């Protein structure tokens, strides 16, 4: 009978030891899950920061391209204005030349 009591005490001790180990392991699992969640959050934020940086670079590049296009449009506008002035001068000269020719023709007709 004494052996049974000792064995029961021993088994209770082992059960208690396993319960403590179980609690310790559950605590460790919870800590690891929290750390995992934290790392996932940091990783997601890192990806978000990378995405923001990538988009920022794209916006800057588009802004630069837009400025280049604006400069080209301004240059083409100046060229069109210059062309119109030259066209007006040419038309004026042609008109003056035509008038001069017409006057010469009329003078020749009268003579």
LUMKE-815509 format. One record per residue (C-alpha): residue number from 0; residue in three letters; x, y, z. Coordinates in steps of 0.05 Angstrom, whole numbers. Layout:
// residues N
{seq: NUM&type: ALA&x: X&y: Y&z: Z}
...
This chain:
// residues 111
{seq: 0&type: UNK&x: 0&y: 0&z: 0}
{seq: 1&type: UNK&x: 57&y: 46&z: 15}
{seq: 2&type: UNK&x: 83&y: 36&z: -55}
{seq: 3&type: UNK&x: 16&y: 58&z: -84}
{seq: 4&type: UNK&x: 15&y: 122&z: -43}
{seq: 5&type: UNK&x: 86&y: 138&z: -65}
{seq: 6&type: UNK&x: 69&y: 122&z: -137}
{seq: 7&type: UNK&x: 7&y: 167&z: -134}
{seq: 8&type: UNK&x: 49&y: 223&z: -104}
{seq: 9&type: UNK&x: 101&y: 213&z: -157}
{seq: 10&type: UNK&x: 48&y: 213&z: -212}
{seq: 11&type: UNK&x: 15&y: 276&z: -183}
{seq: 12&type: UNK&x: 83&y: 309&z: -182}
{seq: 13&type: UNK&x: 94&y: 289&z: -255}
{seq: 14&type: UNK&x: 24&y: 314&z: -274}
{seq: 15&type: UNK&x: 38&y: 381&z: -239}
{seq: 16&type: UNK&x: 105&y: 385&z: -274}
{seq: 17&type: UNK&x: 72&y: 372&z: -342}
{seq: 18&type: UNK&x: 18&y: 424&z: -327}
{seq: 19&type: UNK&x: 72&y: 476&z: -311}
{seq: 20&type: UNK&x: 110&y: 457&z: -374}
{seq: 21&type: UNK&x: 44&y: 461&z: -413}
{seq: 22&type: UNK&x: 29&y: 531&z: -385}
{seq: 23&type: UNK&x: 100&y: 552&z: -401}
{seq: 24&type: UNK&x: 94&y: 527&z: -473}
{seq: 25&type: UNK&x: 27&y: 561&z: -482}
{seq: 26&type: UNK&x: 57&y: 626&z: -456}
{seq: 27&type: UNK&x: 115&y: 618&z: -505}
{seq: 28&type: UNK&x: 67&y: 604&z: -562}
{seq: 29&type: UNK&x: 28&y: 668&z: -546}
{seq: 30&type: UNK&x: 92&y: 708&z: -544}
{seq: 31&type: UNK&x: 114&y: 680&z: -611}
{seq: 32&type: UNK&x: 46&y: 694&z: -641}
{seq: 33&type: UNK&x: 50&y: 766&z: -617}
{seq: 34&type: UNK&x: 120&y: 773&z: -645}
{seq: 35&type: UNK&x: 96&y: 742&z: -711}
{seq: 36&type: UNK&x: 39&y: 792&z: -714}
{seq: 37&type: UNK&x: 86&y: 849&z: -700}
{seq: 38&type: UNK&x: 135&y: 826&z: -753}
{seq: 39&type: UNK&x: 78&y: 819&z: -804}
{seq: 40&type: UNK&x: 56&y: 890&z: -788}
{seq: 41&type: UNK&x: 126&y: 917&z: -796}
{seq: 42&type: UNK&x: 134&y: 879&z: -861}
{seq: 43&type: UNK&x: 68&y: 906&z: -887}
{seq: 44&type: UNK&x: 88&y: 977&z: -867}
{seq: 45&type: UNK&x: 155&y: 967&z: -901}
{seq: 46&type: UNK&x: 120&y: 946&z: -965}
{seq: 47&type: UNK&x: 74&y: 1005&z: -958}
{seq: 48&type: UNK&x: 134&y: 1052&z: -950}
{seq: 49&type: UNK&x: 167&y: 1020&z: -1011}
{seq: 50&type: UNK&x: 102&y: 1028&z: -1050}
{seq: 51&type: UNK&x: 97&y: 1101&z: -1029}
{seq: 52&type: UNK&x: 169&y: 1113&z: -1049}
{seq: 53&type: UNK&x: 157&y: 1079&z: -1117}
{seq: 54&type: UNK&x: 95&y: 1122&z: -1129}
{seq: 55&type: UNK&x: 132&y: 1185&z: -1107}
{seq: 56&type: UNK&x: 187&y: 1170&z: -1158}
{seq: 57&type: UNK&x: 134&y: 1159&z: -1212}
{seq: 58&type: UNK&x: 100&y: 1225&z: -1195}
{seq: 59&type: UNK&x: 166&y: 1262&z: -1198}
{seq: 60&type: UNK&x: 182&y: 1230&z: -1265}
{seq: 61&type: UNK&x: 113&y: 1248&z: -1292}
{seq: 62&type: UNK&x: 123&y: 1320&z: -1267}
{seq: 63&type: UNK&x: 190&y: 1324&z: -1302}
{seq: 64&type: UNK&x: 160&y: 1296&z: -1366}
{seq: 65&type: UNK&x: 102&y: 1346&z: -1361}
{seq: 66&type: UNK&x: 152&y: 1404&z: -1354}
{seq: 67&type: UNK&x: 189&y: 1379&z: -1416}
{seq: 68&type: UNK&x: 123&y: 1376&z: -1454}
{seq: 69&type: UNK&x: 105&y: 1447&z: -1430}
{seq: 70&type: UNK&x: 173&y: 1472&z: -1455}
{seq: 71&type: UNK&x: 161&y: 1439&z: -1522}
{seq: 72&type: UNK&x: 91&y: 1468&z: -1527}
{seq: 73&type: UNK&x: 119&y: 1538&z: -1510}
{seq: 74&type: UNK&x: 173&y: 1530&z: -1563}
{seq: 75&type: UNK&x: 123&y: 1507&z: -1616}
{seq: 76&type: UNK&x: 77&y: 1566&z: -1597}
{seq: 77&type: UNK&x: 135&y: 1614&z: -1608}
{seq: 78&type: UNK&x: 151&y: 1581&z: -1674}
{seq: 79&type: UNK&x: 78&y: 1587&z: -1697}
{seq: 80&type: UNK&x: 77&y: 1661&z: -1678}
{seq: 81&type: UNK&x: 143&y: 1672&z: -1715}
{seq: 82&type: UNK&x: 115&y: 1634&z: -1776}
{seq: 83&type: UNK&x: 51&y: 1677&z: -1775}
{seq: 84&type: UNK&x: 93&y: 1741&z: -1773}
{seq: 85&type: UNK&x: 135&y: 1717&z: -1831}
{seq: 86&type: UNK&x: 72&y: 1697&z: -1868}
{seq: 87&type: UNK&x: 42&y: 1766&z: -1856}
{seq: 88&type: UNK&x: 106&y: 1799&z: -1882}
{seq: 89&type: UNK&x: 106&y: 1754&z: -1944}
{seq: 90&type: UNK&x: 32&y: 1768&z: -1956}
{seq: 91&type: UNK&x: 43&y: 1842&z: -1946}
{seq: 92&type: UNK&x: 101&y: 1841&z: -1994}
{seq: 93&type: UNK&x: 61&y: 1801&z: -2045}
{seq: 94&type: UNK&x: 2&y: 1849&z: -2036}
{seq: 95&type: UNK&x: 48&y: 1909&z: -2045}
{seq: 96&type: UNK&x: 80&y: 1875&z: -2104}
{seq: 97&type: UNK&x: 12&y: 1859&z: -2134}
{seq: 98&type: UNK&x: -11&y: 1931&z: -2123}
{seq: 99&type: UNK&x: 53&y: 1956&z: -2154}
{seq: 100&type: UNK&x: 44&y: 1909&z: -2213}
{seq: 101&type: UNK&x: -29&y: 1930&z: -2220}
{seq: 102&type: UNK&x: -9&y: 2004&z: -2219}
{seq: 103&type: UNK&x: 45&y: 1990&z: -2270}
{seq: 104&type: UNK&x: -5&y: 1952&z: -2312}
{seq: 105&type: UNK&x: -55&y: 2009&z: -2307}
{seq: 106&type: UNK&x: -1&y: 2060&z: -2325}
{seq: 107&type: UNK&x: 18&y: 2018&z: -2385}
{seq: 108&type: UNK&x: -55&y: 2013&z: -2405}
{seq: 109&type: UNK&x: -64&y: 2088&z: -2403}
{seq: 110&type: UNK&x: -3&y: 2101&z: -2444}
